[in-house]
Amino acid sequence: MSEEQERKHQETNENAITERPKTTEITDGISGQRLNLIIAFCAIFISAASFYATYLQANAAERQVKAMTLPLIHFATGNWDLEKNQRAIIFNLQNAGIGPAIIKTATFNYKEQSFNKPRDFLKACCAASYNRYKEVKAIKREQGILMDGKLVTSGLRNNMIIGQSKTNFLILSNGEDTHILLNKLEQERGDLSLEICYCSLLGECYITEKNGTFEQIDHCPVFSEDNKNQAKKPLKV
């Protein structure tokens, strides 16, 4: 091989050596792009899965908190005092739920009439016997004589009832001075229903008229100043 041929052969080998890394760089560059794309998609998928799992966990926690604070108010009435073992008419509100309930409004519905206080209901259902009871009470109060029998009523607005408890808002015990009113109330109490609007500690409000049923609303009704027996309709959620 001549010196000229040997020089050309050496240049050819050098060109081959210098060209091979370029091919390798191109191949490595395409592989790196694909790898980066796969990593990016995996990161997006993991982030989405993590976000969804967090959402499910937060939603479950919210439902659990709501269930733990949900009150369930219903109206109950009886004609016997179990504690004193004697005849009596008792009206109460019972909280069958777990969380406390704040009573906002209580509407007494009686024969197409509505009242906000239990004594207003007594005036409507049992006027003659209720007025007679008040007259006897006034006379005996002047004479310093105790009544034989007792009528106790209390308001319900802004009253808090804790879970699994009750509050009595009307108690009429039997006695010589109350038995006429008690007999009349015994006849009429079946025509009474209560519409109760109450809120939980979370600010969620409900309205119930029939025992065991309730409806969530935006807020409780507000009584008109002109006529307290009329109430604005509650807003549904």
NORKAUR-V720897 format. One record per residue. N is the residue number from 1. NEAR is the number of other C-alpha atoms within 8 Angstrom. Layout:
# NORKAUR-V720897
((N/NEAR) (N/NEAR))
This chain:
# NORKAUR-V720897
((1/4) (2/5) (3/6) (4/6) (5/8) (6/9) (7/8) (8/8) (9/8) (10/8) (11/8) (12/8) (13/8) (14/8) (15/8) (16/8) (17/8) (18/8) (19/8) (20/8) (21/8) (22/8) (23/8) (24/8) (25/8) (26/8) (27/8) (28/8) (29/8) (30/8) (31/8) (32/8) (33/8) (34/8) (35/8) (36/8) (37/8) (38/8) (39/8) (40/8) (41/8) (42/8) (43/8) (44/8) (45/8) (46/8) (47/8) (48/8) (49/8) (50/8) (51/8) (52/8) (53/8) (54/8) (55/8) (56/8) (57/8) (58/8) (59/8) (60/8) (61/8) (62/8) (63/8) (64/8) (65/8) (66/8) (67/8) (68/8) (69/12) (70/11) (71/13) (72/12) (73/15) (74/14) (75/11) (76/8) (77/8) (78/8) (79/9) (80/10) (81/11) (82/6) (83/4) (84/5) (85/7) (86/9) (87/9) (88/13) (89/16) (90/14) (91/12) (92/12) (93/12) (94/14) (95/17) (96/11) (97/11) (98/14) (99/12) (100/15) (101/16) (102/12) (103/15) (104/13) (105/13) (106/13) (107/11) (108/15) (109/12) (110/11) (111/6) (112/5) (113/7) (114/10) (115/11) (116/11) (117/10) (118/13) (119/7) (120/9) (121/11) (122/11) (123/10) (124/7) (125/9) (126/12) (127/9) (128/6) (129/10) (130/11) (131/9) (132/8) (133/11) (134/8) (135/8) (136/9) (137/9) (138/8) (139/8) (140/11) (141/9) (142/7) (143/6) (144/6) (145/7) (146/6) (147/8) (148/9) (149/12) (150/11) (151/9) (152/8) (153/9) (154/8) (155/8) (156/10) (157/8) (158/8) (159/9) (160/8) (161/13) (162/11) (163/12) (164/9) (165/9) (166/10) (167/8) (168/10) (169/14) (170/13) (171/13) (172/13) (173/13) (174/13) (175/9) (176/7) (177/10) (178/15) (179/10) (180/8) (181/11) (182/13) (183/8) (184/10) (185/12) (186/10) (187/7) (188/10) (189/7) (190/6) (191/7) (192/10) (193/10) (194/11) (195/12) (196/14) (197/14) (198/14) (199/13) (200/14) (201/10) (202/6) (203/6) (204/11) (205/13) (206/13) (207/13) (208/13) (209/11) (210/10) (211/8) (212/7) (213/7) (214/10) (215/7) (216/10) (217/13) (218/10) (219/10) (220/14) (221/11) (222/6) (223/10) (224/10) (225/5) (226/4) (227/7) (228/9) (229/9) (230/8) (231/9) (232/8) (233/5) (234/9) (235/9) (236/7) (237/5))
